[in-house]
Amino acid sequence: MPPRRRSRRAALLTLGSVIAFSAIGCLSPKRPRTALASETASRPATPCPFAGHNCYSDFDVRASRRRLKTALDADLRYIEVDVNHHPPAGGFVVTHKSKNPPAEPRLDDFLEPLWRKWRGQPGEHVLIIDLKAGRSDAVARDMHRYLQNHRDVLSAYAPDGTRRTAGTVCVCLTGSSHLGQAYVDLAAETGELLALRDTGPRGRGKKAMRELLGRPRRPGVGYLTLSWPVVLSGTDASDDPTDWLREIVAGARNRGYKLRVYTLNARKPSGGGLASGKWDANWRACVRTGVDMIATDDYALATEWWHKIGVNWAGNSPPTPSSTRPAKSSHKSVVIERNGAAVR
């Protein structure tokens, strides 16, 4: 065969192979494109909203340290401790009770593991200090001293509550508003706050909440704290509280508050799996409406639920009834717990 004819034949065979392989590629199912590392890194991560409720124990010091360790091991970024001011014990002791407080751990020593971990961990954290008892002047003075010892990692605020510098840790003072205000007043005299206190409605129901959210924010107040029964008091017994929660969240953000709801616990369904259902309805309602902090005692379960289920609900509107209702049923899919009883 002449050389020119052979080269033409080879070209035709090559072209036929390319067409054949292209056809096979079109017929075969396409694999989903793997996201590039740069694309994944550019997506903003939604922080886990769960807050460790009462991360200590009143049984003994070892039990207290174990409970705090459990919360830190669950990688919770919002942690609450109760404190009682008792000068004979050296200042603040971590306890909910007022009897025999010197037997409880001192705040300075107890939170050392938290400070060690949070100092080297990026992102925002909130230490929630629940002030239980003490003389207002002594509480204000010792709280000011304690926070100054950790000033290098704390967010700092002007006396009116405007944030000046963003640290890796913010401090929320809750519990006694009288004691929290005593700290705010003392720190304001120095020109800098290292903690903001919280507020809440004077009563239950929508009227009390709307009155609170309709008032200007007071200086030194940065958090809105609500118990779950207070949230539900703004709805009828059969209502899904999602729309009401959205109104609260919008009002809180409009006033510059971070919203914390307490205490929402859940019982993991039997069977070993972790599927969404009526057991996690309250968590879902808070997550999809944008509640900033959801206090719970179920540290490990809450973080597991968040990474497997909750993160997919964050910022989403409620599913349409057609996508969530079982066949031949007119019941709503969201089940709200009221006083231990499920209400559809």
C-alpha positions as CSV (number, residue, x, y, z in Angstrom):
1,M,0.0,0.0,0.0
2,P,1.4,3.4,-0.9
3,P,2.6,5.5,2.0
4,R,0.0,8.3,1.4
5,R,-2.9,5.8,1.5
6,R,-1.6,4.2,4.6
7,S,-1.4,7.6,6.5
8,R,-5.0,8.4,5.4
9,R,-6.2,5.1,6.7
10,A,-4.5,5.6,10.0
11,A,-6.0,9.1,10.4
12,L,-9.5,7.7,9.7
13,L,-9.0,4.9,12.3
14,T,-7.9,7.5,14.9
15,L,-10.9,9.7,14.2
16,G,-13.2,6.7,14.6
17,S,-11.7,5.8,17.9
18,V,-12.2,9.3,19.3
19,I,-15.9,9.3,18.2
20,A,-16.5,5.9,19.7
21,F,-15.0,6.8,23.1
22,S,-16.9,10.1,23.1
23,A,-20.2,8.2,22.6
24,I,-19.4,5.8,25.4
25,G,-18.7,8.8,27.7
26,C,-22.1,10.3,26.8
27,L,-23.9,7.1,27.5
28,S,-22.2,6.4,30.8
29,P,-23.5,8.2,34.0
30,K,-21.6,11.3,35.0
31,R,-19.9,11.4,38.3
32,P,-20.6,14.4,40.4
33,R,-17.8,16.9,40.3
34,T,-15.7,17.0,43.4
35,A,-15.5,20.5,44.8
36,L,-12.1,22.1,44.7
37,A,-10.4,22.7,48.0
38,S,-10.4,26.4,47.3
39,E,-14.2,26.3,46.8
40,T,-14.8,24.5,50.0
41,A,-12.6,26.8,52.0
42,S,-14.4,29.9,50.6
43,R,-17.8,28.7,51.9
44,P,-18.6,30.3,55.2
45,A,-19.1,27.6,57.9
46,T,-22.2,28.0,60.0
47,P,-21.1,27.8,63.7
48,C,-22.7,25.2,65.9
49,P,-25.4,27.1,67.9
50,F,-25.5,24.8,70.9
51,A,-24.5,26.1,74.3
52,G,-23.5,23.9,77.2
53,H,-25.9,24.5,80.1
54,N,-24.5,24.4,83.6
55,C,-21.1,22.9,82.7
56,Y,-20.3,21.9,86.2
57,S,-21.8,19.7,88.9
58,D,-22.8,20.3,92.5
59,F,-21.9,16.8,93.5
60,D,-18.2,17.3,93.9
61,V,-15.2,18.9,92.3
62,R,-14.3,15.9,90.2
63,A,-17.8,15.6,88.8
64,S,-17.6,19.3,88.0
65,R,-14.4,18.9,86.1
66,R,-15.7,15.9,84.2
67,R,-18.8,17.8,83.1
68,L,-16.7,20.8,81.9
69,K,-14.4,18.4,80.0
70,T,-17.4,16.7,78.4
71,A,-18.5,20.1,77.1
72,L,-15.0,21.0,75.8
73,D,-14.5,17.6,74.2
74,A,-17.9,18.1,72.4
75,D,-16.3,21.3,71.0
76,L,-19.0,23.5,72.3
77,R,-18.2,27.2,71.7
78,Y,-20.8,28.5,74.2
79,I,-20.4,27.4,77.8
80,E,-22.2,28.4,80.9
81,V,-21.2,28.2,84.6
82,D,-23.0,29.4,87.7
83,V,-21.1,31.3,90.3
84,N,-21.6,32.4,93.8
85,H,-19.4,35.2,95.3
86,H,-17.9,34.1,98.6
87,P,-14.9,36.2,99.8
88,P,-13.7,33.6,102.4
89,A,-13.2,31.2,99.5
90,G,-11.2,33.7,97.6
91,G,-14.0,35.2,95.4
92,F,-16.2,33.4,92.9
93,V,-17.0,29.7,93.4
94,V,-18.7,27.6,90.8
95,T,-22.0,26.4,92.2
96,H,-25.7,26.8,91.9
97,K,-26.3,26.6,95.6
98,S,-25.5,29.0,98.4
99,K,-24.8,26.6,101.2
100,N,-21.2,25.7,102.0
101,P,-19.8,27.4,98.8
102,P,-16.1,27.1,99.9
103,A,-16.4,23.3,99.2
104,E,-17.0,24.1,95.5
105,P,-14.2,24.9,92.9
106,R,-13.0,28.4,92.5
107,L,-13.8,30.0,89.2
108,D,-10.1,31.0,88.6
109,D,-8.9,27.4,88.8
110,F,-12.0,25.7,87.4
111,L,-12.0,27.4,84.0
112,E,-8.3,27.0,83.2
113,P,-8.9,24.1,80.8
114,L,-11.4,26.3,78.9
115,W,-9.0,29.2,78.6
116,R,-6.2,26.9,77.4
117,K,-8.4,25.5,74.7
118,W,-10.1,28.7,73.6
119,R,-7.0,30.7,73.4
120,G,-5.7,28.6,70.5
121,Q,-9.0,28.0,68.8
122,P,-10.1,30.4,66.0
123,G,-13.7,31.6,65.8
124,E,-16.0,33.3,68.4
125,H,-16.7,31.7,71.8
126,V,-19.0,32.9,74.5
127,L,-18.5,32.3,78.2
128,I,-21.8,32.7,80.0
129,I,-21.4,33.5,83.7
130,D,-24.6,33.1,85.7
131,L,-24.3,35.4,88.7
132,K,-26.2,33.8,91.6
133,A,-25.4,35.7,94.8
134,G,-23.1,38.2,96.4
135,R,-22.7,41.8,97.4
136,S,-23.0,44.0,94.3
137,D,-19.9,46.1,95.0
138,A,-17.7,43.0,95.7
139,V,-19.1,41.1,92.7
140,A,-18.4,44.0,90.4
141,R,-14.9,44.5,91.7
142,D,-13.9,40.8,91.6
143,M,-15.5,40.2,88.2
144,H,-13.6,43.2,86.8
145,R,-10.4,41.8,88.2
146,Y,-11.1,38.3,86.8
147,L,-11.8,39.5,83.3
148,Q,-8.8,41.8,83.3
149,N,-6.7,38.6,83.8
150,H,-7.9,37.3,80.4
151,R,-8.1,40.6,78.6
152,D,-5.8,39.5,75.8
153,V,-8.5,37.1,74.3
154,L,-11.6,39.0,75.3
155,S,-13.8,41.2,73.1
156,A,-13.8,44.7,74.5
157,Y,-16.6,47.2,74.4
158,A,-17.2,50.9,74.9
159,P,-19.4,51.9,77.9
160,D,-22.5,52.0,75.6
161,G,-21.9,48.4,74.6
162,T,-20.4,49.1,71.1
163,R,-17.7,46.6,70.4
164,R,-14.2,48.1,70.0
165,T,-12.1,45.0,69.5
166,A,-13.1,41.5,68.6
167,G,-11.5,38.8,70.7
168,T,-11.9,35.0,70.4
169,V,-14.0,35.0,73.6
170,C,-17.0,37.2,74.5
171,V,-18.5,37.2,78.0
172,C,-22.2,37.3,78.8
173,L,-23.3,38.0,82.4
174,T,-26.7,36.4,83.1
175,G,-28.6,35.5,86.3
176,S,-29.0,38.4,88.6
177,S,-29.5,41.6,86.5
178,H,-28.7,43.6,89.6
179,L,-25.2,42.0,89.9
180,G,-24.6,42.2,86.2
181,Q,-25.5,45.9,86.1
182,A,-23.1,46.5,89.1
183,Y,-20.2,45.2,86.9
184,V,-21.3,47.3,83.9
185,D,-21.5,50.4,86.0
186,L,-18.0,49.8,87.5
187,A,-16.4,48.9,84.2
188,A,-18.0,51.9,82.5
189,E,-16.1,54.2,84.9
190,T,-12.8,52.8,83.5
191,G,-14.0,53.4,79.9
192,E,-14.0,49.7,78.8
193,L,-16.3,46.7,79.3
194,L,-15.0,43.2,78.9
195,A,-18.5,41.7,79.4
196,L,-22.0,42.5,78.5
197,R,-25.1,41.5,80.5
198,D,-28.3,40.1,79.2
199,T,-32.0,41.1,79.4
200,G,-35.4,39.5,79.1
201,P,-39.1,40.4,79.0
202,R,-41.0,41.3,82.1
203,G,-43.6,38.7,81.8
204,R,-44.8,36.1,79.3
205,G,-46.7,36.4,76.0
206,K,-46.3,38.4,72.8
207,K,-47.1,41.7,74.4
208,A,-44.3,41.6,76.9
209,M,-41.8,40.4,74.3
210,R,-42.8,43.1,71.8
211,E,-42.6,45.8,74.5
212,L,-39.0,44.7,75.2
213,L,-37.9,44.6,71.6
214,G,-39.6,47.9,71.0
215,R,-37.4,49.7,73.6
216,P,-33.9,51.0,72.7
217,R,-31.1,48.8,73.9
218,R,-29.6,49.8,77.3
219,P,-25.9,50.5,77.6
220,G,-23.9,47.4,78.5
221,V,-26.6,45.0,77.4
222,G,-25.8,42.7,74.5
223,Y,-27.8,39.5,75.0
224,L,-31.4,38.4,75.1
225,T,-32.1,35.3,77.2
226,L,-35.4,33.4,77.0
227,S,-36.6,30.2,78.6
228,W,-38.4,27.9,76.2
229,P,-41.7,28.2,78.2
230,V,-41.5,31.9,77.7
231,V,-41.1,31.4,74.0
232,L,-44.1,29.1,73.9
233,S,-46.2,31.5,75.9
234,G,-46.4,33.7,72.8
235,T,-48.2,30.9,70.9
236,D,-51.4,28.9,71.2
237,A,-51.2,25.3,72.4
238,S,-51.5,23.9,68.9
239,D,-49.3,26.4,67.1
240,D,-45.9,25.8,65.5
241,P,-43.7,28.5,67.2
242,T,-41.5,28.9,64.1
243,D,-43.1,32.2,62.9
244,W,-43.1,33.6,66.4
245,L,-39.4,32.6,66.9
246,R,-38.6,34.4,63.6
247,E,-40.2,37.6,64.9
248,I,-38.2,37.3,68.1
249,V,-34.9,36.7,66.2
250,A,-35.5,39.6,63.8
251,G,-36.3,41.9,66.8
252,A,-33.2,40.8,68.7
253,R,-31.0,41.4,65.7
254,N,-32.5,44.8,65.1
255,R,-31.6,45.8,68.7
256,G,-28.1,44.2,68.5
257,Y,-28.8,41.3,70.9
258,K,-27.5,37.8,70.6
259,L,-30.4,35.5,71.4
260,R,-30.0,32.5,73.8
261,V,-32.8,30.1,74.5
262,Y,-32.7,27.6,77.4
263,T,-32.9,24.7,78.2
264,L,-33.7,22.4,75.3
265,N,-32.9,18.7,75.9
266,A,-33.8,15.8,73.6
267,R,-33.8,12.1,73.9
268,K,-32.1,10.2,71.1
269,P,-34.4,7.8,69.4
270,S,-33.8,4.1,70.0
271,G,-32.4,2.0,67.2
272,G,-28.9,3.4,66.9
273,G,-29.5,5.8,64.0
274,L,-29.9,9.5,64.2
275,A,-32.9,10.5,62.1
276,S,-34.9,13.6,62.4
277,G,-38.4,13.3,63.9
278,K,-40.6,14.8,66.6
279,W,-37.8,14.2,69.2
280,D,-35.7,17.0,67.7
281,A,-38.5,19.4,66.6
282,N,-37.6,22.1,69.1
283,W,-33.9,22.1,68.0
284,R,-35.0,22.3,64.4
285,A,-37.3,25.2,65.1
286,C,-34.4,27.2,66.8
287,V,-31.9,26.3,64.1
288,R,-33.9,27.2,61.1
289,T,-35.1,30.5,62.6
290,G,-31.5,31.6,63.5
291,V,-31.4,31.4,67.3
292,D,-27.8,32.2,68.2
293,M,-27.4,30.0,71.2
294,I,-29.5,26.9,72.2
295,A,-28.7,25.9,75.8
296,T,-28.7,22.1,76.4
297,D,-27.5,19.5,78.8
298,D,-27.0,16.9,76.0
299,Y,-23.6,18.1,74.9
300,A,-22.4,15.2,72.8
301,L,-25.8,14.4,71.3
302,A,-26.4,18.1,70.4
303,T,-23.1,18.4,68.5
304,E,-23.6,15.0,66.8
305,W,-27.1,16.1,65.7
306,W,-25.8,19.4,64.5
307,H,-23.1,17.9,62.2
308,K,-25.4,15.2,60.8
309,I,-28.7,17.0,60.7
310,G,-28.9,20.5,62.0
311,V,-26.4,22.2,59.8
312,N,-28.6,21.3,56.8
313,W,-31.5,23.2,58.4
314,A,-29.5,26.3,59.3
315,G,-31.1,29.4,57.6
316,N,-33.7,27.3,55.8
317,S,-37.4,28.1,55.7
318,P,-39.7,25.4,57.0
319,P,-40.4,22.7,54.5
320,T,-43.7,22.8,52.6
321,P,-46.4,20.6,54.0
322,S,-46.4,18.5,50.8
323,S,-42.8,17.5,51.4
324,T,-43.1,16.7,55.0
325,R,-46.6,15.3,55.7
326,P,-47.0,11.5,55.5
327,A,-49.6,10.2,53.1
328,K,-53.2,10.5,54.1
329,S,-52.4,12.7,57.0
330,S,-53.3,16.3,57.7
331,H,-51.1,16.7,60.8
332,K,-48.2,19.1,60.8
333,S,-44.8,17.5,60.7
334,V,-43.4,19.8,63.4
335,V,-44.2,18.5,66.9
336,I,-43.6,20.9,69.8
337,E,-43.0,19.7,73.3
338,R,-45.2,21.5,75.9
339,N,-44.7,20.5,79.6
340,G,-43.4,17.1,78.5
341,A,-46.3,16.3,76.2
342,A,-46.1,16.4,72.4
343,V,-48.5,18.7,70.7
344,R,-49.0,18.6,66.9
